[in-house]
Amino acid sequence: MKTYILIIITIIFSRNLSVSQDIVSNQVDFKGLKQGYWINYKIDTSIVKWQAILTDNSGIDTNICQLIYATGYYKNNKKDSIWKVYDTYKEKYSDKKTSHGNLIYEANFKNDSLNGILKTYYVNGNVKSEIEFKNNIAVGIINCYTENGKLKYTGLTKLGIDFFDGTEYNNGIKLRDRKFNYNVLLKEWTNINDLFTKLEK
């Protein structure tokens, strides 16, 4: 009798646990405005060839996968809080039904505009740059890193100034203080046009 009670309690607990782990996403309100957490994905259909190891059987299957390219929050149909953007190289997900690639952008939004730190990432997962934005304009802190995670450049930008003061590093060790060209540095270390294009797929 105790065994049956234990089994019943275990089943109830597992069901409750699975329900609590579900994330409600992609919701609109009664006005049709996007609200809360959203997962943006595209459906990818690829052909998977297989060969049995112990027999001569072989065949072709169709693999359908949801490739997640962005996750984040909406408030009254406008992007708000943190949004993450991923690459969608489908060859990485051939054995999964839902997945995403490497993280390439992590952006802070307020009222549908970049407000806060925009992070870009290397393929190996290390941070490439951290650039502060106010209403889609880079104003404030800029930190740039090498692919192995060492600091390369730091600076502080101001609105309407073509050159700003900063520091250059060699393998994480301070090399010199210098001037940076605002437009050249942004072009090399981030790409907000690419970010917005990926978010609006």
Steps between C-alpha positions, in 0.01 A plus 500: 500500500782741590664426164182598311469825698865582430453438126189722491679783686797472263275524191313804638827674592653435155192638324500815716873545442464472124214754497701749709792476256287593197562854379207693362616681187381680186188651656294797381248701703139572407618790279733269306815651653797272573561463873749312718757240397533414129694230316560573132585198287487368149412148394784319326443180305808301415562157353680255729660187352546206732674164485440220749818377666423128536293447185491615138193715563521867401262780420420867491300690761371855507607687810291799607661736747400832656808722468479771767657824382386745771347507848390798703218705645230727361311771682202637306640368170842661556822320586587536867773368730755244376486347152736219391576426135650170380652376177291244311747271329274201453774237479547537876151376586448194283416283803276745689141613461548847652833673540707808436856567398763719658399818678610796283321799657360584842320834491317716752185665366263762636203623300624311188840676501846389612546637851777351711787265421509316168726193516637321197656153516767299322419151369685349799253669740733772628379860508626701202373844602289684757368831370256729678209640299240769562209508255694297238810724522828379650559739790696397808717201583680298231697183582650281227662160553721258311365158405674343802321740737776755561418872513607686182336846507304705753355846469215738572309653209298820499220611271613685187875442545694329217800408716503390862762422765571141590761240585660229288611168651733226385394156625306667782794720611474877457701617200411869464232768521383617158225653289248276321294577191138451603368373163796274422491330839123440487519357150773258605351384831121493457227520237164630619353483148569125499349474849175668397483299176528175695237611752249591228519169302 
